[in-house]
Amino acid sequence: MDRIFRALTDPTRRRLIERLGQGPAAVSALAEPLDMTLAAVVQHLQVLQDAGVVRSEKVGRVRTCHLVPDALRPAEDWLHARQTPWERRLDALGASLAERTTHPDPEESS
């Protein structure tokens, strides 16, 4: 899971993931809209492959990349497990503040 989070720290890699979410693409097509060399894009894709987020296959001279289904699930599950307790705490705080607003403590106003 550390590799997934490390891979997601870079905005270029997140952009590549978003593009591959639309479907497979050749490395050259992925590199086209980016302001970097093809070699730099290949390095980013390698990080994503090492994290298990992207896979690629070479047919002839064309290397096509695919997003691996559910590859981000472990990171999503980890984040969700930490999000739920915080949401409960914030909900409780919100309810407490709402209660104080609708029913102010008479001792606090003196």
N, C-alpha and C positions, 0 to 999 in steps of 0.2 A: 504494500500500500504506500510505503514511503516513495517508491519510484513514481507512482501515479501522481502524488502531490508535487513531487519535484518536477515532473513533466508539465504539470499545470501552472507552474509559477511563471512561465514565459508567455507573454501575450501572442507571440507568433505561433507557438504551439497550440494555444487555445483557438486561435483563428483557423489553423489547419484542422483541428478537431471539428470546429463548426462547419467548415467546408465539407469534410468527409461525412458529416452527418447527413448531407444531401445525397450522398452516394459515392461510389468509388471514383477515383480520379488518378490520372497519370501524374507523376512527379512534376513534369514540365508544366502541366496545367495548374498544379498547386502553386508552383513558383511564380507563374506569370503575374498575378496581381501584387506580389510582394516585392518590396524594394530591397532585394538582397540577391546574392548569387545563387545559382542552382546548387552549388556545393554546400552553402549555408543551409538551404532548405533541406537538403539530404541529411545534414547533421541533426536538424530539428526532428525530422521524421525518424531518424535512428533512435533518438531519445524516447519518442513516443512508442516505437517498436519495443525497445528495451523495457518499457513500463507495461507492455502488453495491451496498449490502447489501440495501436494500429498494426496491421499486418500488410505485407506487400508481396507481390508476385511479379516475376519478370517473364514477359512473353516477347520473344524476339529482342528488340531494342527498347521496348517500352516497359517501364516499371510502374505498375498500378498499385495504389494504396487503398486500403479498405479500413473502415472503423470496425473494431472488434465489438460485436454486440455484448452489452452488459459489462464491458471492461471497467467502466467507472463505478459499477455497483458497490464494490467494497468501500470506496471513498464516500459514496453517497450514503451508505448504511452507517458508516462511522460518524459522518456529520449529523445525520438524522438522530442518532442515539444521543448526541450531545445537545442538539437543538431542542428536543422535547422537554428535558428538565428546565432549561432556561425559559421556554415559552410558558411552562406552568408557573414559574416564579414571577415572570412579568405579568401574567394574567392575575395572579394573586395580589401583586402590588397594585395593579390597575383597579381591581375590585376593592381593595382597601382604601385607595384614594377616592374612588367613587362614593364609597360608604361615608367617608369623612366629609365629602362635599355635600352630600344629601342630608347627613345627620351629624352636624358639627358637635364636637365635644364642648359643652358649656364651660368647663373649667379652662379650656384653652383660650377662650375669648375674653377672659377677665384679666 
